[in-house]
Amino acid sequence: MSVPAMDSFKTVLKFLTNQKSTIGYSFMAIFTIGSERIFSMVSFQCPCNPKQNFSYGLTFLIGPAVVLLTIGLFVSTPLWRLYTGCCLNPFKLCPKGNFMGCLQVFVKVLSKACIAPVMWLSVALLNGTFYECAVSGLKENMVIQIFCKNKTRACQDELPRVPCTKSQQPPNENMELLLMLRAQSQILGWSIIIISATVALIGTCFKNCRSKVSYLQLTFQKIYMEKEQERFEVFAEDYATKLAERNLKSFFDNKSPEPFPFPNHNAWEEISAVYTYKEREQYYSTLQRYVERADRDYSPEKHPVLEGQEFIEMT
């Protein structure tokens, strides 16, 4: 590959790396739209029954959003970093009374996990299929007043059949009800989009307004945290490989293992804590704060043995 072509490739790769969040959200949006269309065309069949419409339509509208929220929380590294071990030591959730720092982490985790569910609800409501089925099965007076005001009793009886175009009403009245249902659904969809965008903007403005450091320093910290995580995975894999080779060599050679320096349990606990910025410290992560401590504990870890789901130290 020629030098200009290589430079162009590096430029494109750098651009994609810098825009990975935007690309990820774009892919998520495309995936959500595609999934909603597949659900609507393949698996969704409104029963057009006054006793089942509401529960059936609501399940298809809310169910995937709940699943996406659960998946978003499940794959959130900051959540598990904060939550792991808190049943045995509840103070790990908010160490040293740092309630605001922990709350900030929870809000950040929850806001990221809500992106996919909000996308699903917005797309599903803009399409209107699930909402039409759900609302047409309601027998509440408010619903009847909205859709069947100044109309005959037949409107109320035939409303659950409108989404399936099986209503015995005249075609123009059937289309009128269907358009009203779809309009309400799309209004709700756009309302969710507008509210979400407004909340995101206000939250970002509030966070940056109360920041104790400049925008460029926040940008540097973000880059540093990403690089630290990347290098941590490389170092962890390298040390895990060396430790495995050392243990296997000791086993097959049938002799005592060579000394292997390894961080102790307290060190792992400290670098796993939630990071909070302090003006008197020029640190960008809990790892940096730990390694630059003057009273750092260099004592090695004892040999852990896995029994069930807990480590038991062997002396």
Secondary structure by P-SEA (a helix, b strand, c coil): ccaaaaaaaaaaaaaaaaaaaaaaaaaaaaaaaaaaaaaaccccccccccccaaaaaaaaacaaaaaaaaaaaaacaaaaaacccccccccccccccaaaaaaaaaaaaaaaaaaaaaaaaaaaaaaaaaaaaaaaacccaaaaaaccccccccccccccccccccccccaaaaaaaaaaaaaaaaaaaaaaaaaaaaaaaaaaaaaaaaccccaaaaaaaaaaaaaaaaaaaaaaaaaaaaaaaaaaaaaaacccccbbbbbcaaaaaaaacbbbbbcccccccaaaaaaaccccccccccbbbbcccbbbbcc
